[in-house]
Amino acid sequence: TKVYLAGLDQEDLNTMISDALCLYPRICKSLSGIVFQKTKGSPFFVLEFMQSLKSRGLLEYNFHQKRWVWNEDIIRAEDITDNVLHLLSSKMNGLSGDVQTLLKVMACFGSSTNESVIGYLNESAEYAGVRNGLEGALSDGFIVKDEEGSLQFVHDKVREAAYNLIPDSDKKQFHYHLGKVLYALCDGKDVGDTIFLIASQINHGKEWILRDEDLSVCISELNMKAGKKALDGCDHKAAYSYLGASLSLLPNDHWKSHYDLSLRLNFL
């Protein structure tokens, strides 16, 4: 069972901010109104945005007045996306290596994945700490897990910040290496829908795959299996992508050198 939590409404948000700042609700209404407008009531974004305001002196305790004060005009003009991303990036850069690795891996997979995939990776030497990293990411509130073992980022911006932990120049290779490790771990196993994840990751490294004909043929077959599974699930767009990748990885003389694979591809 999946539970979807809606954001806070404006009244509840005002109550929360009032309690946090130890001020009467009527005094906080102007601030909570701006925060609600900026965050749409997302609890995660509310907390990050409020911390961002405090860290930059836009929300501060005035000892003369003996209360928290803020500048509504400056806060109203704030770009929450840039500010929260900066705050998240700073926070993530201070995390342990295992947690950072887990966040990078999850970001490469998209907004969600299954815990079983983390289990596969934890068996490898390269990603042996991802299970510990997952516990840290769950504890820090970056990731949530439902009863079915599905893991997902609490917000798209958290995923964006996690993905930015990988330098742009390294992203393609990171995806490819991740796919290769998963491929080696899962080769010969019935991994269900995880085959889509493996193929999608490893396909980022086409320029490296094509340098090794034996590897090219293996990954071509992987994509053919993913394409067939997508067809069975009536996902024709994904099937077209995987089958196209499969064909592109075969050598020019594939009808001669890899007749059986070429024939199977042709009939899908």
N, C-alpha and C positions, 0 to 999 in steps of 0.2 A: 504494500500500500504506500503510495506517495502522498505526502502532505505538502500542500502549497500554501505558504504563508503570505498574506497580503501585507502591503506596507502600512505604517501607522497613519491614522487619519489626523487631521490638523489639530483636533482637540487633544487626542492622546499624546501627540508630539509636544504640544504646549505643556501638558502636564509633566512629561518626562524632563523637558528642559527646565521647567520651574523647579522640580525636585532636585535636579542636578546642580542648579545655581543657587538653590535656597532662596528663591524670590517668589513673590506672589504671582500666580498665573497671569493676572492682568498686566503685570509689568513685562512679562516675557512674550506677550502676544505678537509684538512687532518682530522680534527676533525669530520666533518659531514660525511665523508666517513666511519670512524670507527663506528659512531653512527648509520648510516644506516645499516651497516653490522650486528650490534648487535640487532637492533630493527625492521628491515625490513620495516622501515618507519611508524610503528604504532604510531600515534600521542600521544596516552596515554603513551606508553612505552618510547617514545622520551622524554617527559616531566619528567617522573619518573626517567629515567636514568640520565638525565642532572642534576636533583635535587640531585640524589645520588652522582654524581661526585662532585658537589659543596659542599655537606654536609661533604664529606670525604677529602676535600682539593685537589682533583685531578683536579679540575677546580677552579681557584681562580684569584682574581683581584690583579695584581702586581702594586703597587702604584709608584714604581720607573719607570716602563715602561709605566704606565698609560694605561694599557689594560689588558684584560683577557688572562691568559696563562694556558697551560695544558701540561701534559706529555703523549705523544702519545703511547709510549711503555707500560706504566702501564695500560692505559685505554684499549689498544688493548687486554691485557691479562685478563681484567675483565670478570667475569661470571655474565652476566646481570640478569640471573634468580635468583641467590641467593641474589644479591644486591637489585633488585627491590622488591622481596618478603619481604626482611627485612624492606625496606622503607615502603612498604604498610602495613605490620603488625604493625610497629611503629605508622603509621598514624591512622590506624583503632583502635588501643588501646586507642587513645586519643579522640575518638568520643563519643557522648552521648550514654546512654544506649539504647534508642529507635533505633538509627541508627545501633548500634552493633547487636541488636536483629534482626532487619530486614535483615542485611547482613548474619547472621547465618542461618536464615530461608531460605533465597534465596539460600544460598550455599547448604543446605540440599536438596533443590528441583532440583539442577543441574545448568546448565548454564542459563536457562530461565524458566519463569512461566508466568501465566496471572495475571493481576492486580486484577481480581475477587477473586482469592485465598487470596490475602492480605486483601481484603474486608471481606471475611469470618472470617479470623483470628482476625481482628480488633474488631469483635463483642464479642470476648472472654475476660475474665478477665486477663488471662495469657499473651495475646499478644495485649492488648488494645492500645499500643503505636506504633504498626507497621506502621500504615498509616502515622503518623508523621515521623517515621524513614525512610519511603520510600521517603518522600519529601527531607529529608536530604541527603539520598544516591544519589538521582537524582541530587541535587544541587552540591554535592561534586564530581560528575562525575564517581562514581563507577558503577552506573546502568543507562541504557538508556531505554526509552519507545517508542514504535512505535504507529502509529495511531490506531491499533487494540487492544491496551492495553496490548501487550506482553512486559514483562520486562526481560531484560537480562544483565548480567555482560558485561562490555566493553571489557573484555579480560579474558581468562581462568585463568591467573595468579591472577587476582583480585578475582575470585571465590575461588581459592586455598588459598589465604591469608585470605579471609572471613571464610572459613571452618576451618582454623587453629585457629580461635578465640575460637572454642570449643575444650576443652582439649580432647585428644584421649580417655581417660578413660570415658568421658561423651558422646561421639558421638552417640553410639548406643541408649542410653536412651533419648538423645535429639531428635533423629529421631522418636522414639517410642512415646514420649510425644506429639510431634508435630502432629503425625498421629492421636493419640487419641483425641486431641482437635478438629482437623478437622472432624474426624468421628462423634463426638458428635454434632458439629455444622451443619453438612450436612446430618445427618441420616434422611432418608425419603424424601430427596429432589432429584430432577433430576439435578445432577451436571455435567453431560456430561463427558468429558475426565478427569475431576478432580478426578474421582473415581480411576484412575490409581495412581495419586499422593498420595491419602489417603492410598490406600492399600500398596504402596511401602514404605511409611514412617512407617506405623504401623507394617509392617512385620519385621522390625528391632527388635521388642520386643517380638519375639516368646517365649523366655524363661519366660517372665512375663505373656504373654497371656495364656500359657498352665496351669498356676496355677489356673485359673478360668474357669471352663468348660462352663459356660453360655457365658462368653466373647469369649472363643475359638470358640464357635458355631457361634456367631455373626460375628466375623472376618473371619471365614471360608466362611460364606455367602457373605460377602463383597468381598472376593477374587474370589468367584465363579462368582459374577456379573461382576467384572473386567475382569475375564478370558473370559466370554461370550462376553463382549463388544470388547475385543481384537480379538476374533475369527470373530466377525461381521466385523471388520476392516481388516481382513486377516493378522493380526500380530500374527502368530502362535507361534513364540518364546516367546513373552510376555504372550500369552494365556497359554502356557505350564507352565510357571513360576507361574502365578497366580492360575491356577487350581491345580498345585502341592502343593502350599502353602495351598490352601483351604482343600485339602484332609489331609494334615499333621496336621492340627489343630483339626480334628475330633477325638473323643475318639475311642478306639479299638473296642468297640461294636456299632459303628455308624450305622451299618445296622439295628440294633435293636432299638437303642435309638433315632436315627435321620434318619429314613427311607426315608422320602420325600427328604431331602437335599442330601442324599447319592445317591438316584435314579436320581435326576437332574444332579448331578455331573457325574454320570456314563454315561449319555447320551450326554454329551458335547464333 
